[in-house]
Amino acid sequence: MKYEIPIWEKSNLTLEEAAAYSGIGINKLRKISDNESCPFVLWVGSKRLIKRRKLDEYVERMYSI
């Protein structure tokens, strides 16, 4: 049995989920999260996950992306 958890309840999102959630393109998210000082990226091996709450905080502080 497979459970579907809504995006807004997940703490970490894939790039595709983060793009759908935030409205920011996958390529732009990838470019921003390549930076070592990115506050909302979590690396699990070579897999990149986006911390949803930190992404929300980051977007609120930014004037433009």
CHARMM internal coordinates of N, CA and C (Angstrom, degrees):
IC EDIT
DIST 1 N 1 CA 1.4503
DIST 1 CA 1 C 1.5227
ANGL 1 N 1 CA 1 C 108.46
DIST 1 C 2 N 1.3223
ANGL 1 CA 1 C 2 N 116.72
DIHE 1 N 1 CA 1 C 2 N 129.83
DIST 2 N 2 CA 1.4602
ANGL 1 C 2 N 2 CA 122.16
DIHE 1 CA 1 C 2 N 2 CA -177.94
DIST 2 CA 2 C 1.5279
ANGL 2 N 2 CA 2 C 109.16
DIHE 1 C 2 N 2 CA 2 C -109.81
DIST 2 C 3 N 1.3347
ANGL 2 CA 2 C 3 N 115.04
DIHE 2 N 2 CA 2 C 3 N 130.93
DIST 3 N 3 CA 1.4574
ANGL 2 C 3 N 3 CA 120.12
DIHE 2 CA 2 C 3 N 3 CA -179.96
DIST 3 CA 3 C 1.5157
ANGL 3 N 3 CA 3 C 109.84
DIHE 2 C 3 N 3 CA 3 C -100.39
DIST 3 C 4 N 1.3130
ANGL 3 CA 3 C 4 N 116.51
DIHE 3 N 3 CA 3 C 4 N 138.95
DIST 4 N 4 CA 1.4632
ANGL 3 C 4 N 4 CA 122.57
DIHE 3 CA 3 C 4 N 4 CA 175.42
DIST 4 CA 4 C 1.5202
ANGL 4 N 4 CA 4 C 108.29
DIHE 3 C 4 N 4 CA 4 C -104.17
DIST 4 C 5 N 1.3133
ANGL 4 CA 4 C 5 N 116.50
DIHE 4 N 4 CA 4 C 5 N 119.53
DIST 5 N 5 CA 1.4534
ANGL 4 C 5 N 5 CA 121.70
DIHE 4 CA 4 C 5 N 5 CA 178.66
DIST 5 CA 5 C 1.5236
ANGL 5 N 5 CA 5 C 107.56
DIHE 4 C 5 N 5 CA 5 C -102.23
DIST 5 C 6 N 1.3246
ANGL 5 CA 5 C 6 N 118.74
DIHE 5 N 5 CA 5 C 6 N 129.43
DIST 6 N 6 CA 1.4690
ANGL 5 C 6 N 6 CA 120.76
DIHE 5 CA 5 C 6 N 6 CA 179.09
DIST 6 CA 6 C 1.5334
ANGL 6 N 6 CA 6 C 110.86
DIHE 5 C 6 N 6 CA 6 C -60.65
DIST 6 C 7 N 1.3252
ANGL 6 CA 6 C 7 N 116.10
DIHE 6 N 6 CA 6 C 7 N 146.55
DIST 7 N 7 CA 1.4684
ANGL 6 C 7 N 7 CA 122.05
DIHE 6 CA 6 C 7 N 7 CA -177.47
DIST 7 CA 7 C 1.5213
ANGL 7 N 7 CA 7 C 111.22
DIHE 6 C 7 N 7 CA 7 C -56.18
DIST 7 C 8 N 1.3305
ANGL 7 CA 7 C 8 N 117.91
DIHE 7 N 7 CA 7 C 8 N -41.37
DIST 8 N 8 CA 1.4720
ANGL 7 C 8 N 8 CA 120.44
DIHE 7 CA 7 C 8 N 8 CA -175.65
DIST 8 CA 8 C 1.5274
ANGL 8 N 8 CA 8 C 112.78
DIHE 7 C 8 N 8 CA 8 C -70.62
DIST 8 C 9 N 1.3326
ANGL 8 CA 8 C 9 N 118.48
DIHE 8 N 8 CA 8 C 9 N -7.60
DIST 9 N 9 CA 1.4540
ANGL 8 C 9 N 9 CA 121.36
DIHE 8 CA 8 C 9 N 9 CA 176.00
DIST 9 CA 9 C 1.5281
ANGL 9 N 9 CA 9 C 112.77
DIHE 8 C 9 N 9 CA 9 C -102.04
DIST 9 C 10 N 1.3266
ANGL 9 CA 9 C 10 N 117.49
DIHE 9 N 9 CA 9 C 10 N -9.85
DIST 10 N 10 CA 1.4653
ANGL 9 C 10 N 10 CA 120.99
DIHE 9 CA 9 C 10 N 10 CA -179.95
DIST 10 CA 10 C 1.5211
ANGL 10 N 10 CA 10 C 109.60
DIHE 9 C 10 N 10 CA 10 C -80.74
DIST 10 C 11 N 1.3217
ANGL 10 CA 10 C 11 N 116.56
DIHE 10 N 10 CA 10 C 11 N 146.21
DIST 11 N 11 CA 1.4597
ANGL 10 C 11 N 11 CA 119.44
DIHE 10 CA 10 C 11 N 11 CA 177.17
DIST 11 CA 11 C 1.5194
ANGL 11 N 11 CA 11 C 111.24
DIHE 10 C 11 N 11 CA 11 C -89.32
DIST 11 C 12 N 1.3372
ANGL 11 CA 11 C 12 N 118.33
DIHE 11 N 11 CA 11 C 12 N -30.78
DIST 12 N 12 CA 1.4620
ANGL 11 C 12 N 12 CA 122.62
DIHE 11 CA 11 C 12 N 12 CA 178.56
DIST 12 CA 12 C 1.5182
ANGL 12 N 12 CA 12 C 109.21
DIHE 11 C 12 N 12 CA 12 C -125.54
DIST 12 C 13 N 1.3294
ANGL 12 CA 12 C 13 N 115.59
DIHE 12 N 12 CA 12 C 13 N 137.75
DIST 13 N 13 CA 1.4552
ANGL 12 C 13 N 13 CA 121.65
DIHE 12 CA 12 C 13 N 13 CA -176.00
DIST 13 CA 13 C 1.5199
ANGL 13 N 13 CA 13 C 110.82
DIHE 12 C 13 N 13 CA 13 C -121.90
DIST 13 C 14 N 1.3243
ANGL 13 CA 13 C 14 N 116.72
DIHE 13 N 13 CA 13 C 14 N 150.56
DIST 14 N 14 CA 1.4560
ANGL 13 C 14 N 14 CA 120.56
DIHE 13 CA 13 C 14 N 14 CA 170.28
DIST 14 CA 14 C 1.5307
ANGL 14 N 14 CA 14 C 107.27
DIHE 13 C 14 N 14 CA 14 C -74.23
DIST 14 C 15 N 1.3286
ANGL 14 CA 14 C 15 N 116.46
DIHE 14 N 14 CA 14 C 15 N 170.03
DIST 15 N 15 CA 1.4671
ANGL 14 C 15 N 15 CA 119.29
DIHE 14 CA 14 C 15 N 15 CA 178.69
DIST 15 CA 15 C 1.5285
ANGL 15 N 15 CA 15 C 111.18
DIHE 14 C 15 N 15 CA 15 C -60.03
DIST 15 C 16 N 1.3135
ANGL 15 CA 15 C 16 N 116.84
DIHE 15 N 15 CA 15 C 16 N -40.48
DIST 16 N 16 CA 1.4694
ANGL 15 C 16 N 16 CA 120.54
DIHE 15 CA 15 C 16 N 16 CA -179.64
DIST 16 CA 16 C 1.5234
ANGL 16 N 16 CA 16 C 111.36
DIHE 15 C 16 N 16 CA 16 C -64.16
DIST 16 C 17 N 1.3313
ANGL 16 CA 16 C 17 N 116.43
DIHE 16 N 16 CA 16 C 17 N -43.81
DIST 17 N 17 CA 1.4653
ANGL 16 C 17 N 17 CA 120.37
DIHE 16 CA 16 C 17 N 17 CA 178.42
DIST 17 CA 17 C 1.5185
ANGL 17 N 17 CA 17 C 110.81
DIHE 16 C 17 N 17 CA 17 C -66.15
DIST 17 C 18 N 1.3368
ANGL 17 CA 17 C 18 N 117.39
DIHE 17 N 17 CA 17 C 18 N -41.50
DIST 18 N 18 CA 1.4656
ANGL 17 C 18 N 18 CA 121.08
DIHE 17 CA 17 C 18 N 18 CA -179.82
DIST 18 CA 18 C 1.5246
ANGL 18 N 18 CA 18 C 110.73
DIHE 17 C 18 N 18 CA 18 C -64.66
DIST 18 C 19 N 1.3203
ANGL 18 CA 18 C 19 N 117.20
DIHE 18 N 18 CA 18 C 19 N -37.33
DIST 19 N 19 CA 1.4600
ANGL 18 C 19 N 19 CA 120.44
DIHE 18 CA 18 C 19 N 19 CA 177.97
DIST 19 CA 19 C 1.5238
ANGL 19 N 19 CA 19 C 110.85
DIHE 18 C 19 N 19 CA 19 C -65.64
DIST 19 C 20 N 1.3246
ANGL 19 CA 19 C 20 N 116.93
DIHE 19 N 19 CA 19 C 20 N -43.16
DIST 20 N 20 CA 1.4673
ANGL 19 C 20 N 20 CA 120.72
DIHE 19 CA 19 C 20 N 20 CA 178.57
DIST 20 CA 20 C 1.5219
ANGL 20 N 20 CA 20 C 110.73
DIHE 19 C 20 N 20 CA 20 C -66.45
DIST 20 C 21 N 1.3051
ANGL 20 CA 20 C 21 N 117.12
DIHE 20 N 20 CA 20 C 21 N -38.35
DIST 21 N 21 CA 1.4724
ANGL 20 C 21 N 21 CA 122.80
DIHE 20 CA 20 C 21 N 21 CA -178.09
DIST 21 CA 21 C 1.5232
ANGL 21 N 21 CA 21 C 111.69
DIHE 20 C 21 N 21 CA 21 C -69.80
DIST 21 C 22 N 1.3347
ANGL 21 CA 21 C 22 N 117.26
DIHE 21 N 21 CA 21 C 22 N -44.09
DIST 22 N 22 CA 1.4611
ANGL 21 C 22 N 22 CA 120.87
DIHE 21 CA 21 C 22 N 22 CA -171.15
DIST 22 CA 22 C 1.5247
ANGL 22 N 22 CA 22 C 114.33
DIHE 21 C 22 N 22 CA 22 C -96.77
DIST 22 C 23 N 1.3246
ANGL 22 CA 22 C 23 N 116.98
DIHE 22 N 22 CA 22 C 23 N -22.34
DIST 23 N 23 CA 1.4609
ANGL 22 C 23 N 23 CA 119.52
DIHE 22 CA 22 C 23 N 23 CA -175.50
DIST 23 CA 23 C 1.5220
ANGL 23 N 23 CA 23 C 112.42
DIHE 22 C 23 N 23 CA 23 C 84.00
DIST 23 C 24 N 1.3113
ANGL 23 CA 23 C 24 N 117.50
DIHE 23 N 23 CA 23 C 24 N 5.67
DIST 24 N 24 CA 1.4666
ANGL 23 C 24 N 24 CA 123.20
DIHE 23 CA 23 C 24 N 24 CA 176.56
DIST 24 CA 24 C 1.5220
ANGL 24 N 24 CA 24 C 106.82
DIHE 23 C 24 N 24 CA 24 C -95.04
DIST 24 C 25 N 1.3160
ANGL 24 CA 24 C 25 N 117.17
DIHE 24 N 24 CA 24 C 25 N 137.07
DIST 25 N 25 CA 1.4546
ANGL 24 C 25 N 25 CA 121.46
DIHE 24 CA 24 C 25 N 25 CA -176.72
DIST 25 CA 25 C 1.5244
ANGL 25 N 25 CA 25 C 113.36
DIHE 24 C 25 N 25 CA 25 C -64.64
DIST 25 C 26 N 1.3242
ANGL 25 CA 25 C 26 N 115.19
DIHE 25 N 25 CA 25 C 26 N 155.10
DIST 26 N 26 CA 1.4638
ANGL 25 C 26 N 26 CA 121.24
DIHE 25 CA 25 C 26 N 26 CA -179.94
DIST 26 CA 26 C 1.5190
ANGL 26 N 26 CA 26 C 111.25
DIHE 25 C 26 N 26 CA 26 C -60.52
DIST 26 C 27 N 1.3252
ANGL 26 CA 26 C 27 N 117.03
DIHE 26 N 26 CA 26 C 27 N -43.73
DIST 27 N 27 CA 1.4699
ANGL 26 C 27 N 27 CA 119.93
DIHE 26 CA 26 C 27 N 27 CA -179.08
DIST 27 CA 27 C 1.5199
ANGL 27 N 27 CA 27 C 111.80
DIHE 26 C 27 N 27 CA 27 C -64.22
DIST 27 C 28 N 1.3245
ANGL 27 CA 27 C 28 N 117.65
DIHE 27 N 27 CA 27 C 28 N -38.67
DIST 28 N 28 CA 1.4623
ANGL 27 C 28 N 28 CA 121.06
DIHE 27 CA 27 C 28 N 28 CA 178.60
DIST 28 CA 28 C 1.5309
ANGL 28 N 28 CA 28 C 110.44
DIHE 27 C 28 N 28 CA 28 C -67.44
DIST 28 C 29 N 1.3293
ANGL 28 CA 28 C 29 N 117.44
DIHE 28 N 28 CA 28 C 29 N -42.49
DIST 29 N 29 CA 1.4661
ANGL 28 C 29 N 29 CA 120.89
DIHE 28 CA 28 C 29 N 29 CA 176.82
DIST 29 CA 29 C 1.5274
ANGL 29 N 29 CA 29 C 110.55
DIHE 28 C 29 N 29 CA 29 C -61.86
DIST 29 C 30 N 1.3314
ANGL 29 CA 29 C 30 N 116.24
DIHE 29 N 29 CA 29 C 30 N -40.77
DIST 30 N 30 CA 1.4644
ANGL 29 C 30 N 30 CA 120.06
DIHE 29 CA 29 C 30 N 30 CA 179.19
DIST 30 CA 30 C 1.5240
ANGL 30 N 30 CA 30 C 110.08
DIHE 29 C 30 N 30 CA 30 C -64.04
DIST 30 C 31 N 1.3399
ANGL 30 CA 30 C 31 N 117.31
DIHE 30 N 30 CA 30 C 31 N -42.54
DIST 31 N 31 CA 1.4653
ANGL 30 C 31 N 31 CA 121.71
DIHE 30 CA 30 C 31 N 31 CA -179.64
DIST 31 CA 31 C 1.5327
ANGL 31 N 31 CA 31 C 111.02
DIHE 30 C 31 N 31 CA 31 C -64.03
DIST 31 C 32 N 1.3178
ANGL 31 CA 31 C 32 N 117.42
DIHE 31 N 31 CA 31 C 32 N -45.41
DIST 32 N 32 CA 1.4672
ANGL 31 C 32 N 32 CA 121.52
DIHE 31 CA 31 C 32 N 32 CA -179.89
DIST 32 CA 32 C 1.5277
ANGL 32 N 32 CA 32 C 110.67
DIHE 31 C 32 N 32 CA 32 C -65.30
DIST 32 C 33 N 1.3318
ANGL 32 CA 32 C 33 N 117.06
DIHE 32 N 32 CA 32 C 33 N -42.26
DIST 33 N 33 CA 1.4574
ANGL 32 C 33 N 33 CA 120.37
DIHE 32 CA 32 C 33 N 33 CA -174.50
DIST 33 CA 33 C 1.5308
ANGL 33 N 33 CA 33 C 113.38
DIHE 32 C 33 N 33 CA 33 C -81.35
DIST 33 C 34 N 1.3255
ANGL 33 CA 33 C 34 N 118.70
DIHE 33 N 33 CA 33 C 34 N -5.01
DIST 34 N 34 CA 1.4667
ANGL 33 C 34 N 34 CA 121.28
DIHE 33 CA 33 C 34 N 34 CA 174.25
DIST 34 CA 34 C 1.5246
ANGL 34 N 34 CA 34 C 111.34
DIHE 33 C 34 N 34 CA 34 C -70.35
DIST 34 C 35 N 1.3207
ANGL 34 CA 34 C 35 N 116.70
DIHE 34 N 34 CA 34 C 35 N -24.44
DIST 35 N 35 CA 1.4573
ANGL 34 C 35 N 35 CA 121.93
DIHE 34 CA 34 C 35 N 35 CA -179.43
DIST 35 CA 35 C 1.5356
ANGL 35 N 35 CA 35 C 109.78
DIHE 34 C 35 N 35 CA 35 C -67.64
DIST 35 C 36 N 1.3299
ANGL 35 CA 35 C 36 N 117.04
DIHE 35 N 35 CA 35 C 36 N 134.74
DIST 36 N 36 CA 1.4729
ANGL 35 C 36 N 36 CA 120.69
DIHE 35 CA 35 C 36 N 36 CA -179.15
DIST 36 CA 36 C 1.5217
ANGL 36 N 36 CA 36 C 113.30
DIHE 35 C 36 N 36 CA 36 C -62.28
DIST 36 C 37 N 1.3250
ANGL 36 CA 36 C 37 N 117.58
DIHE 36 N 36 CA 36 C 37 N -28.82
DIST 37 N 37 CA 1.4628
ANGL 36 C 37 N 37 CA 120.54
DIHE 36 CA 36 C 37 N 37 CA -177.55
DIST 37 CA 37 C 1.5301
ANGL 37 N 37 CA 37 C 112.84
DIHE 36 C 37 N 37 CA 37 C -91.24
DIST 37 C 38 N 1.3136
ANGL 37 CA 37 C 38 N 117.52
DIHE 37 N 37 CA 37 C 38 N 12.31
DIST 38 N 38 CA 1.4687
ANGL 37 C 38 N 38 CA 121.22
DIHE 37 CA 37 C 38 N 38 CA 179.71
DIST 38 CA 38 C 1.5292
ANGL 38 N 38 CA 38 C 109.28
DIHE 37 C 38 N 38 CA 38 C -63.78
DIST 38 C 39 N 1.3370
ANGL 38 CA 38 C 39 N 117.70
DIHE 38 N 38 CA 38 C 39 N 123.95
DIST 39 N 39 CA 1.4692
ANGL 38 C 39 N 39 CA 120.54
DIHE 38 CA 38 C 39 N 39 CA -174.42
DIST 39 CA 39 C 1.5248
ANGL 39 N 39 CA 39 C 114.56
DIHE 38 C 39 N 39 CA 39 C -78.16
DIST 39 C 40 N 1.3355
ANGL 39 CA 39 C 40 N 118.47
DIHE 39 N 39 CA 39 C 40 N -13.06
DIST 40 N 40 CA 1.4608
ANGL 39 C 40 N 40 CA 119.04
DIHE 39 CA 39 C 40 N 40 CA -173.19
DIST 40 CA 40 C 1.5267
ANGL 40 N 40 CA 40 C 115.21
DIHE 39 C 40 N 40 CA 40 C -116.44
DIST 40 C 41 N 1.3319
ANGL 40 CA 40 C 41 N 117.42
DIHE 40 N 40 CA 40 C 41 N 11.71
DIST 41 N 41 CA 1.4667
ANGL 40 C 41 N 41 CA 119.18
DIHE 40 CA 40 C 41 N 41 CA 178.86
DIST 41 CA 41 C 1.5223
ANGL 41 N 41 CA 41 C 110.42
DIHE 40 C 41 N 41 CA 41 C -101.73
DIST 41 C 42 N 1.3333
ANGL 41 CA 41 C 42 N 115.70
DIHE 41 N 41 CA 41 C 42 N 143.20
DIST 42 N 42 CA 1.4588
ANGL 41 C 42 N 42 CA 123.14
DIHE 41 CA 41 C 42 N 42 CA 176.36
DIST 42 CA 42 C 1.5209
ANGL 42 N 42 CA 42 C 106.95
DIHE 41 C 42 N 42 CA 42 C -129.66
DIST 42 C 43 N 1.3229
ANGL 42 CA 42 C 43 N 116.56
DIHE 42 N 42 CA 42 C 43 N 119.62
DIST 43 N 43 CA 1.4599
ANGL 42 C 43 N 43 CA 121.20
DIHE 42 CA 42 C 43 N 43 CA 179.09
DIST 43 CA 43 C 1.5117
ANGL 43 N 43 CA 43 C 109.13
DIHE 42 C 43 N 43 CA 43 C -94.80
DIST 43 C 44 N 1.3123
ANGL 43 CA 43 C 44 N 116.92
DIHE 43 N 43 CA 43 C 44 N 125.27
DIST 44 N 44 CA 1.4591
ANGL 43 C 44 N 44 CA 123.53
DIHE 43 CA 43 C 44 N 44 CA 174.04
DIST 44 CA 44 C 1.5243
ANGL 44 N 44 CA 44 C 105.12
DIHE 43 C 44 N 44 CA 44 C -116.17
DIST 44 C 45 N 1.3285
ANGL 44 CA 44 C 45 N 115.62
DIHE 44 N 44 CA 44 C 45 N 93.31
DIST 45 N 45 CA 1.4581
ANGL 44 C 45 N 45 CA 120.22
DIHE 44 CA 44 C 45 N 45 CA -170.55
DIST 45 CA 45 C 1.5187
ANGL 45 N 45 CA 45 C 107.71
DIHE 44 C 45 N 45 CA 45 C 67.03
DIST 45 C 46 N 1.3193
ANGL 45 CA 45 C 46 N 116.54
DIHE 45 N 45 CA 45 C 46 N -120.18
DIST 46 N 46 CA 1.4675
ANGL 45 C 46 N 46 CA 119.87
DIHE 45 CA 45 C 46 N 46 CA 176.68
DIST 46 CA 46 C 1.5262
ANGL 46 N 46 CA 46 C 111.83
DIHE 45 C 46 N 46 CA 46 C -101.57
DIST 46 C 47 N 1.3382
ANGL 46 CA 46 C 47 N 116.91
DIHE 46 N 46 CA 46 C 47 N 2.63
DIST 47 N 47 CA 1.4593
ANGL 46 C 47 N 47 CA 121.35
DIHE 46 CA 46 C 47 N 47 CA 179.70
DIST 47 CA 47 C 1.5244
ANGL 47 N 47 CA 47 C 109.83
DIHE 46 C 47 N 47 CA 47 C -86.48
DIST 47 C 48 N 1.3231
ANGL 47 CA 47 C 48 N 116.05
DIHE 47 N 47 CA 47 C 48 N 132.21
DIST 48 N 48 CA 1.4586
ANGL 47 C 48 N 48 CA 122.56
DIHE 47 CA 47 C 48 N 48 CA -179.11
DIST 48 CA 48 C 1.5236
ANGL 48 N 48 CA 48 C 109.39
DIHE 47 C 48 N 48 CA 48 C -100.46
DIST 48 C 49 N 1.3267
ANGL 48 CA 48 C 49 N 116.62
DIHE 48 N 48 CA 48 C 49 N 123.14
DIST 49 N 49 CA 1.4573
ANGL 48 C 49 N 49 CA 122.13
DIHE 48 CA 48 C 49 N 49 CA 174.64
DIST 49 CA 49 C 1.5200
ANGL 49 N 49 CA 49 C 108.92
DIHE 48 C 49 N 49 CA 49 C -117.70
DIST 49 C 50 N 1.3014
ANGL 49 CA 49 C 50 N 116.23
DIHE 49 N 49 CA 49 C 50 N 149.32
DIST 50 N 50 CA 1.4629
ANGL 49 C 50 N 50 CA 122.74
DIHE 49 CA 49 C 50 N 50 CA -178.37
DIST 50 CA 50 C 1.5242
ANGL 50 N 50 CA 50 C 108.26
DIHE 49 C 50 N 50 CA 50 C -107.98
DIST 50 C 51 N 1.3365
ANGL 50 CA 50 C 51 N 116.10
DIHE 50 N 50 CA 50 C 51 N 125.64
DIST 51 N 51 CA 1.4654
ANGL 50 C 51 N 51 CA 121.78
DIHE 50 CA 50 C 51 N 51 CA 177.09
DIST 51 CA 51 C 1.5308
ANGL 51 N 51 CA 51 C 107.55
DIHE 50 C 51 N 51 CA 51 C -76.23
DIST 51 C 52 N 1.3227
ANGL 51 CA 51 C 52 N 116.34
DIHE 51 N 51 CA 51 C 52 N 111.60
DIST 52 N 52 CA 1.4662
ANGL 51 C 52 N 52 CA 121.86
DIHE 51 CA 51 C 52 N 52 CA -171.40
DIST 52 CA 52 C 1.5288
ANGL 52 N 52 CA 52 C 112.96
DIHE 51 C 52 N 52 CA 52 C -59.16
DIST 52 C 53 N 1.3237
ANGL 52 CA 52 C 53 N 117.91
DIHE 52 N 52 CA 52 C 53 N -48.27
DIST 53 N 53 CA 1.4715
ANGL 52 C 53 N 53 CA 120.42
DIHE 52 CA 52 C 53 N 53 CA -177.28
DIST 53 CA 53 C 1.5297
ANGL 53 N 53 CA 53 C 111.30
DIHE 52 C 53 N 53 CA 53 C -65.51
DIST 53 C 54 N 1.3351
ANGL 53 CA 53 C 54 N 116.24
DIHE 53 N 53 CA 53 C 54 N -40.44
DIST 54 N 54 CA 1.4702
ANGL 53 C 54 N 54 CA 120.25
DIHE 53 CA 53 C 54 N 54 CA 178.72
DIST 54 CA 54 C 1.5242
ANGL 54 N 54 CA 54 C 110.65
DIHE 53 C 54 N 54 CA 54 C -66.99
DIST 54 C 55 N 1.3353
ANGL 54 CA 54 C 55 N 117.62
DIHE 54 N 54 CA 54 C 55 N -35.29
DIST 55 N 55 CA 1.4637
ANGL 54 C 55 N 55 CA 121.18
DIHE 54 CA 54 C 55 N 55 CA 176.43
DIST 55 CA 55 C 1.5264
ANGL 55 N 55 CA 55 C 109.66
DIHE 54 C 55 N 55 CA 55 C -64.00
DIST 55 C 56 N 1.3297
ANGL 55 CA 55 C 56 N 117.32
DIHE 55 N 55 CA 55 C 56 N -42.65
DIST 56 N 56 CA 1.4670
ANGL 55 C 56 N 56 CA 121.16
DIHE 55 CA 55 C 56 N 56 CA 177.86
DIST 56 CA 56 C 1.5287
ANGL 56 N 56 CA 56 C 110.55
DIHE 55 C 56 N 56 CA 56 C -59.43
DIST 56 C 57 N 1.3291
ANGL 56 CA 56 C 57 N 117.01
DIHE 56 N 56 CA 56 C 57 N -45.60
DIST 57 N 57 CA 1.4645
ANGL 56 C 57 N 57 CA 121.23
DIHE 56 CA 56 C 57 N 57 CA 179.64
DIST 57 CA 57 C 1.5260
ANGL 57 N 57 CA 57 C 110.64
DIHE 56 C 57 N 57 CA 57 C -63.42
DIST 57 C 58 N 1.3178
ANGL 57 CA 57 C 58 N 116.97
DIHE 57 N 57 CA 57 C 58 N -42.32
DIST 58 N 58 CA 1.4629
ANGL 57 C 58 N 58 CA 122.33
DIHE 57 CA 57 C 58 N 58 CA -179.73
DIST 58 CA 58 C 1.5313
ANGL 58 N 58 CA 58 C 110.75
DIHE 57 C 58 N 58 CA 58 C -61.27
DIST 58 C 59 N 1.3249
ANGL 58 CA 58 C 59 N 116.31
DIHE 58 N 58 CA 58 C 59 N -46.51
DIST 59 N 59 CA 1.4692
ANGL 58 C 59 N 59 CA 121.11
DIHE 58 CA 58 C 59 N 59 CA -178.64
DIST 59 CA 59 C 1.5274
ANGL 59 N 59 CA 59 C 110.75
DIHE 58 C 59 N 59 CA 59 C -64.99
DIST 59 C 60 N 1.3323
ANGL 59 CA 59 C 60 N 117.63
DIHE 59 N 59 CA 59 C 60 N -37.41
DIST 60 N 60 CA 1.4630
ANGL 59 C 60 N 60 CA 120.69
DIHE 59 CA 59 C 60 N 60 CA 178.78
DIST 60 CA 60 C 1.5255
ANGL 60 N 60 CA 60 C 112.40
DIHE 59 C 60 N 60 CA 60 C -64.42
DIST 60 C 61 N 1.3340
ANGL 60 CA 60 C 61 N 117.40
DIHE 60 N 60 CA 60 C 61 N -33.27
DIST 61 N 61 CA 1.4683
ANGL 60 C 61 N 61 CA 121.49
DIHE 60 CA 60 C 61 N 61 CA -178.54
DIST 61 CA 61 C 1.5281
ANGL 61 N 61 CA 61 C 112.52
DIHE 60 C 61 N 61 CA 61 C -79.85
DIST 61 C 62 N 1.3137
ANGL 61 CA 61 C 62 N 118.06
DIHE 61 N 61 CA 61 C 62 N -25.37
DIST 62 N 62 CA 1.4679
ANGL 61 C 62 N 62 CA 121.66
DIHE 61 CA 61 C 62 N 62 CA -173.50
DIST 62 CA 62 C 1.5269
ANGL 62 N 62 CA 62 C 111.50
DIHE 61 C 62 N 62 CA 62 C -80.42
DIST 62 C 63 N 1.3139
ANGL 62 CA 62 C 63 N 114.26
DIHE 62 N 62 CA 62 C 63 N 144.64
DIST 63 N 63 CA 1.4686
ANGL 62 C 63 N 63 CA 120.43
DIHE 62 CA 62 C 63 N 63 CA 173.50
DIST 63 CA 63 C 1.5160
ANGL 63 N 63 CA 63 C 109.62
DIHE 62 C 63 N 63 CA 63 C -88.98
DIST 63 C 64 N 1.3343
ANGL 63 CA 63 C 64 N 116.48
DIHE 63 N 63 CA 63 C 64 N -41.29
DIST 64 N 64 CA 1.4523
ANGL 63 C 64 N 64 CA 121.29
DIHE 63 CA 63 C 64 N 64 CA 176.44
DIST 64 CA 64 C 1.5159
ANGL 64 N 64 CA 64 C 108.74
DIHE 63 C 64 N 64 CA 64 C -146.96
DIST 64 C 65 N 1.3129
ANGL 64 CA 64 C 65 N 114.81
DIHE 64 N 64 CA 64 C 65 N 154.59
DIST 65 N 65 CA 1.4662
ANGL 64 C 65 N 65 CA 120.19
DIHE 64 CA 64 C 65 N 65 CA -179.82
DIST 65 CA 65 C 1.5114
ANGL 65 N 65 CA 65 C 108.55
DIHE 64 C 65 N 65 CA 65 C -123.01
END
COOR INIT
IC SEED 1 N 1 CA 1 C
IC BUILD
